[in-house]
Amino acid sequence: MRRFLLISCLALAACGTPYERCNREAARFYADALQEQSRISRDLARGYTTVTEWETRRRWQLCGIYHEHPHYCWRTDTEPVTRRVPVNPYELHRRLDEISAALPQLGRDAAAGQAECRKRFPAEVAAETPPQG
């Protein structure tokens, strides 16, 4: 029981302080938009995107030794297969323009949310700020 409690406390501590969680949540949409903008730019530069699909295949494998003779059987394996898919550059440029237009407002919203977090958790902000001088 003690071990479970210790592991639970460590897992909870790994999630971050309430101030860090608040900051992360406040900037989530802005960070997601930046990441999407980066992905679209990369796909436009390459001319394709990658898609991962899971395929199930059957394989004839050695299953064991029975009376000193090899015993074979069919095994089913599910493996990821990554494929290149051509992109529609017009659609991606349209999406990139939408994201670029939304980024300034998302940045302002993130900054306002982080300012609210600093107001809600002043003790943690003071602990993070290095002394000036």
Secondary structure by P-SEA (a helix, b strand, c coil): caaaaaaaaaaaaaaccaaaaaaaaaaaaaaaaaaaaaaaaaaaaacbbbbbbbbbbbbbccccccccbbbbbbbbbbbbbbbbbbbcaaaaaaaaaaaaaaaaaaaaaaaaaaaaaaaacaaaaaaaccccc
